[in-house]
Amino acid sequence: MAGRIAFTEDNALRIAAVERAFAPSGKSLSKPGRVLVGEGRLTKLCRRSPQPKMFFLFNDIMVYGSIVVHRLWYKNQHIIPLEDIIVEDLADSLEMKNQWLIRTPKKSFYMSAASEKEKQAWICRIMECREQQLISSRKEPTTSFAATWIPDRASHICMRCADKFTVAQRRHHCRQCGFVVCNSCSKCRIVIPAISAKPVRVCTLCFNTLLCEKAKEEAGKRSSDGFDLEMPVYEASSDEDSDEREEDDMMPIQWAKPQIIYHPKNTCFAYLK
C-alpha cells in the first residue's frame, strides 16, 4: 500500500512537471486515473526536414510538442487520444532511420528513434496502452485517418498541374490527399471535421470530390452547409499551418545515444537524453 501511494504521488508530480513545461499555452493534463507511462525525444518528419520533438505517452493519450529548452519548456502542444492512433512499422529510408508511421484522423506523420531498440519499445508501449484504453473505454477504434503529407523536397513541381516551384511559386499541401501543390491548384477551402472546424486548404480535385461525396450523402440535395469556398491569398487556414512554419524555422539537432530509464512500480519507460 505504501508503495502504491508513493507511485501515485510520483506520477502526479511528473504529470504536473509536463504541464508546467507547456505553460502558459498548454492544456491541463491532470486527470484521475491518468498515468505517465513514458517520455522521450524523437524525430518527426516535418514539411522541409526532420525535426526533434518531445513526446509523452500516457495510458490514455499521447502528447507532443516543439522543444524550446529541453526538459524545461515546450510549445505547440498536441494531444492525441490513443484510440485514434494506428502505428505502422516501416523499413529505413534514405532520409530517416528507425522510422515508423503514426496515423490519426487529424494528422498522420513519420517518426524515427535513435535506435531500433528504442523504436520497437515505443511501438510496443503505444499499442499496449491503446488496446487497454479501447477495452476500458469501450469505444470503437478509429477507421478513418488523415493523409500523410509528402515532404516539400520530394517534388520540385506541382503534383497536380506540373508547374515548377520557384521563389514566387510556393509549395502548399492539400489537407485531404497530402500532395505538394501550387497556389493555383489549392485555392479552395473546405471544412474537414476530423482535421479542423475551420476551412482548410485542399487541391481542386479533392475539393470537387468532397463536394460530390457530400451531395451523395444528402441524397442529391445541393447544400453548402459546413463547406466554405474561398479564393484568398495564402494564409494560415488552421493551427496546423502555423505549427509547420514554426517547425521549419527550427534547426535539427544531433542525437545522443539514448538512456533507457524505467519508472519504478510499473512498466513505465522513458528515453532521456
C-alpha positions as CSV (number, residue, x, y, z in Angstrom):
1,M,0.0,0.0,0.0
2,A,2.8,2.4,0.9
3,G,4.5,1.7,-2.4
4,R,1.2,2.3,-4.3
5,I,0.8,5.7,-2.5
6,A,4.4,6.6,-3.3
7,F,3.9,5.8,-7.0
8,T,0.6,7.8,-7.2
9,E,2.3,10.8,-5.7
10,D,5.3,10.5,-8.0
11,N,3.1,10.1,-11.1
12,A,1.1,13.2,-10.1
13,L,4.4,15.2,-9.7
14,R,5.7,14.0,-13.1
15,I,2.4,15.0,-14.8
16,A,2.5,18.4,-13.2
17,A,6.0,18.9,-14.5
18,V,4.9,18.2,-18.0
19,E,2.0,20.7,-17.6
20,R,4.5,23.4,-16.4
21,A,6.8,22.7,-19.3
22,F,3.9,23.5,-21.8
23,A,2.8,26.6,-19.8
24,P,1.2,29.0,-20.3
25,S,-0.5,27.9,-23.6
26,G,-0.7,24.2,-22.9
27,K,-3.8,22.4,-21.7
28,S,-4.2,20.7,-18.3
29,L,-3.1,17.1,-18.3
30,S,-4.1,16.1,-14.8
31,K,-6.9,13.6,-14.7
32,P,-8.0,10.9,-12.2
33,G,-6.5,7.5,-13.3
34,R,-4.1,9.1,-15.8
35,V,-0.6,7.7,-15.7
36,L,2.5,9.0,-17.4
37,V,3.9,5.8,-19.0
38,G,7.0,7.2,-20.7
39,E,8.6,10.2,-22.3
40,G,11.4,10.9,-24.8
41,R,12.8,13.0,-27.6
42,L,12.1,11.6,-31.0
43,T,12.4,12.9,-34.6
44,K,9.3,13.9,-36.5
45,L,9.4,14.4,-40.3
46,C,8.0,17.9,-41.0
47,R,7.4,19.7,-44.3
48,R,11.0,20.5,-45.0
49,S,13.2,18.4,-42.8
50,P,13.1,16.0,-39.8
51,Q,12.8,18.0,-36.5
52,P,13.2,16.9,-32.8
53,K,10.1,16.8,-30.8
54,M,9.3,15.8,-27.2
55,F,6.8,13.0,-26.8
56,F,4.9,12.0,-23.7
57,L,3.0,8.7,-23.6
58,F,0.1,8.4,-21.1
59,N,-2.2,5.4,-20.6
60,D,-5.0,7.2,-22.5
61,I,-3.4,9.9,-24.6
62,M,-0.1,10.9,-26.4
63,V,1.2,14.4,-26.1
64,Y,4.0,16.0,-28.1
65,G,5.4,19.5,-28.8
66,S,8.3,21.5,-30.1
67,I,11.4,21.8,-27.9
68,V,12.4,25.3,-26.7
69,V,14.5,24.3,-23.7
70,H,14.9,20.6,-23.3
71,R,13.1,19.2,-20.1
72,L,12.1,22.8,-19.2
73,W,10.0,24.4,-21.9
74,Y,8.0,23.1,-24.8
75,K,5.4,24.7,-27.2
76,N,2.8,23.8,-29.8
77,Q,1.2,21.2,-27.6
78,H,-0.7,18.4,-29.4
79,I,-2.9,15.9,-27.6
80,I,-4.0,12.7,-29.4
81,P,-6.4,10.1,-27.8
82,L,-4.8,6.7,-28.0
83,E,-8.0,5.2,-29.5
84,D,-7.4,7.5,-32.5
85,I,-3.9,6.2,-33.2
86,I,-2.6,3.5,-35.5
87,V,1.1,2.7,-35.7
88,E,2.8,1.2,-38.7
89,D,6.3,-0.2,-38.6
90,L,8.4,0.9,-41.6
91,A,11.8,0.0,-43.1
92,D,14.6,2.5,-43.1
93,S,14.6,5.2,-45.7
94,L,17.4,7.4,-47.1
95,E,16.1,10.3,-45.0
96,M,15.2,8.6,-41.8
97,K,16.4,5.5,-39.9
98,N,14.4,3.5,-37.4
99,Q,11.2,5.1,-38.6
100,W,7.5,4.3,-38.2
101,L,4.2,5.9,-39.2
102,I,1.6,7.3,-36.8
103,R,-1.8,7.7,-38.3
104,T,-4.6,9.8,-36.7
105,P,-7.8,11.3,-38.0
106,K,-6.4,14.8,-37.8
107,K,-2.8,14.3,-38.9
108,S,-0.5,11.5,-39.9
109,F,3.2,11.7,-39.8
110,Y,6.5,9.8,-39.9
111,M,8.6,9.3,-36.7
112,S,12.1,8.0,-36.0
113,A,14.0,7.0,-33.0
114,A,17.8,6.9,-32.2
115,S,17.9,3.1,-32.4
116,E,15.9,0.1,-33.5
117,K,15.5,-0.9,-29.8
118,E,14.0,2.4,-28.9
119,K,11.7,2.4,-31.9
120,Q,10.3,-1.1,-31.0
121,A,9.9,-0.1,-27.4
122,W,7.8,3.0,-28.4
123,I,5.7,1.0,-30.9
124,C,5.1,-1.8,-28.3
125,R,4.1,0.6,-25.5
126,I,1.8,2.7,-27.7
127,M,-0.1,-0.4,-29.0
128,E,-0.3,-1.9,-25.5
129,C,-1.7,1.3,-24.0
130,R,-4.1,1.7,-27.0
131,E,-5.5,-1.8,-26.5
132,Q,-6.0,-1.3,-22.8
133,Q,-7.7,2.1,-23.5
134,L,-10.1,0.6,-26.0
135,I,-11.1,-2.1,-23.6
136,S,-11.6,0.3,-20.6
137,S,-13.4,3.0,-22.6
138,R,-15.5,0.5,-24.7
139,K,-15.0,2.8,-27.7
140,E,-14.8,1.7,-31.3
141,P,-11.3,2.1,-32.8
142,T,-10.9,4.9,-35.4
143,T,-11.0,3.7,-39.0
144,S,-10.6,7.0,-40.9
145,F,-7.2,8.6,-40.9
146,A,-5.6,11.8,-42.4
147,A,-3.3,11.6,-45.4
148,T,0.4,11.8,-44.7
149,W,1.9,15.0,-46.1
150,I,4.5,14.5,-48.8
151,P,7.7,16.4,-47.8
152,D,8.5,19.6,-49.7
153,R,11.8,18.3,-51.0
154,A,10.1,15.2,-52.6
155,S,8.7,17.2,-55.5
156,H,10.1,20.2,-57.5
157,I,6.8,20.5,-59.4
158,C,3.2,20.8,-58.5
159,M,1.7,17.3,-58.2
160,R,-1.5,18.4,-59.9
161,C,-0.5,20.8,-62.8
162,A,3.2,20.0,-63.0
163,D,4.3,23.7,-62.8
164,K,7.7,24.2,-61.4
165,F,8.1,25.6,-57.9
166,T,10.1,28.8,-57.6
167,V,10.7,31.6,-55.1
168,A,7.4,33.2,-56.3
169,Q,5.6,29.9,-56.9
170,R,5.4,28.5,-53.3
171,R,4.7,24.9,-52.2
172,H,1.5,24.1,-50.3
173,H,-0.2,21.0,-49.1
174,C,-3.6,19.6,-49.7
175,R,-5.1,18.5,-46.3
176,Q,-7.1,15.8,-48.0
177,C,-4.6,14.0,-50.1
178,G,-1.3,15.3,-48.7
179,F,0.1,16.3,-52.2
180,V,2.5,19.1,-52.7
181,V,0.7,21.6,-54.9
182,C,0.9,25.2,-56.1
183,N,-1.3,28.1,-55.0
184,S,-3.4,28.0,-58.2
185,C,-4.2,24.3,-57.7
186,S,-5.1,24.8,-54.0
187,K,-7.2,28.0,-53.7
188,C,-10.2,26.1,-52.4
189,R,-11.1,25.9,-48.7
190,I,-13.4,23.3,-47.2
191,V,-14.2,22.1,-43.7
192,I,-12.9,18.6,-43.0
193,P,-14.3,18.0,-39.5
194,A,-11.7,15.5,-38.4
195,I,-8.9,18.0,-39.2
196,S,-10.3,21.4,-38.3
197,A,-13.6,23.2,-37.6
198,K,-12.2,26.0,-39.9
199,P,-12.0,25.7,-43.7
200,V,-8.6,24.2,-44.6
201,R,-6.6,24.3,-47.9
202,V,-7.4,21.5,-50.4
203,C,-6.5,20.9,-54.0
204,T,-9.2,21.5,-56.7
205,L,-9.5,17.7,-57.3
206,C,-10.1,16.9,-53.7
207,F,-12.5,19.8,-53.3
208,N,-14.7,18.6,-56.1
209,T,-14.5,15.0,-54.8
210,L,-15.5,16.1,-51.3
211,L,-18.4,18.1,-52.7
212,C,-19.7,15.1,-54.7
213,E,-19.5,12.9,-51.6
214,K,-21.4,15.5,-49.6
215,A,-24.1,15.7,-52.4
216,K,-24.5,11.9,-52.3
217,E,-24.9,11.9,-48.5
218,E,-27.7,14.4,-48.8
219,A,-29.5,12.2,-51.4
220,G,-28.9,14.6,-54.3
221,K,-29.8,17.8,-52.4
222,R,-27.4,20.5,-53.1
223,S,-26.3,22.1,-49.8
224,S,-23.3,24.1,-48.8
225,D,-23.7,23.7,-45.0
226,G,-20.3,23.1,-43.4
227,F,-18.4,23.8,-46.6
228,D,-16.8,27.2,-47.3
229,L,-15.2,28.0,-50.6
230,E,-12.8,31.0,-50.6
231,M,-10.2,32.3,-53.0
232,P,-7.8,34.3,-50.7
233,V,-4.1,34.7,-50.9
234,Y,-2.3,32.1,-48.9
235,E,-2.8,32.4,-45.2
236,A,-2.9,30.1,-42.2
237,S,-6.1,28.2,-42.6
238,S,-5.7,26.2,-39.4
239,D,-3.4,25.8,-36.5
240,E,-1.5,23.1,-38.4
241,D,-0.1,25.7,-40.9
242,S,1.3,27.9,-38.1
243,D,2.9,24.9,-36.4
244,E,4.5,23.7,-39.5
245,R,6.1,27.1,-40.3
246,E,7.5,27.2,-36.8
247,E,8.9,23.7,-37.2
248,D,10.6,24.7,-40.4
249,D,12.4,27.5,-38.7
250,M,14.0,25.1,-36.2
251,M,17.4,23.6,-36.9
252,P,17.7,19.9,-36.4
253,I,20.0,18.8,-33.6
254,Q,22.5,16.0,-33.3
255,W,21.2,13.0,-31.4
256,A,23.0,11.5,-28.4
257,K,22.7,7.8,-27.5
258,P,19.5,7.4,-25.5
259,Q,19.5,6.3,-21.9
260,I,16.6,4.0,-21.1
261,I,15.1,4.7,-17.7
262,Y,12.3,2.5,-16.3
263,H,9.9,4.3,-13.9
264,P,9.5,2.3,-10.6
265,K,6.4,0.5,-9.5
266,N,5.1,-0.2,-13.0
267,T,6.3,-0.9,-16.6
268,C,6.9,2.8,-17.4
269,F,9.8,3.7,-19.6
270,A,11.5,6.9,-20.7
271,Y,14.1,7.8,-23.2
272,L,16.0,10.8,-21.8
273,K,19.0,12.5,-23.4
